[in-house]
Amino acid sequence: MFALNSAEIALLRQVVAKVRHLSGPGVTHSPAGIHILPPRRGRERGGGSPQLRLFRVLGATAVAASNDANDNPTRWLYTAAEAEKTAAGYGGWSLVAGAPTVAAYNLLEDGNTGTGRQRNGVDHDGADYPAGFAMRPIQTGSILPGLLVYPADGGVVEAWLMPVPNGEDGSWL
């Protein structure tokens, strides 16, 4: 037998409380045994707490309301699904089984309006913006970290991808 002093008992109680918190209701475990908190709905303000995930971009559709003076889009609505690492090194990414396809947005594109300097630093209204060039969406197939967000209005869950500067592409004539 051994005896604990009052300070050791207090510390042990704190550890037990933390373990109960991490293994209590609503906590799931990954195949590796790592605790993962599932998405939550509701919070007094601002909707549910964002949940960090990795996503594969599956597609992009231009948002016409963001077009610049040359009628080129500066925002896209992406489709994405949660991805996981299944093999070491480059490649080796798979979609999480059963994960839904969600609407996704590039956080950096949120401020793009099609006029003036866009969030990637390029001025689309400038006299030196070359004809034949246009902003491009995030490349399909990209794996990006993002936040799974439940809007405060109770709307459909969205993925907000970590800021990715959009490329500019075109040809010099």
Number of C-alpha atoms within 10 A of each C-alpha: 2 3 7 9 7 9 9 11 12 12 11 13 12 12 12 12 12 12 11 11 12 15 15 10 8 12 13 15 12 8 7 6 8 9 13 14 13 11 16 14 15 14 10 7 8 13 17 19 18 19 16 16 17 22 30 23 24 17 18 19 12 16 14 14 12 19 18 20 12 13 12 19 22 28 27 21 16 23 20 29 23 24 20 16 14 12 10 8 8 7 10 10 16 16 18 15 10 8 11 11 17 19 18 26 24 22 18 18 22 15 15 19 18 23 15 15 15 22 19 18 10 15 15 23 15 11 8 8 12 14 12 12 15 21 22 18 23 19 14 14 12 12 21 19 17 24 20 23 23 22 17 16 9 11 10 11 16 20 29 24 25 16 17 15 18 22 13 12 12 12 9 8 6
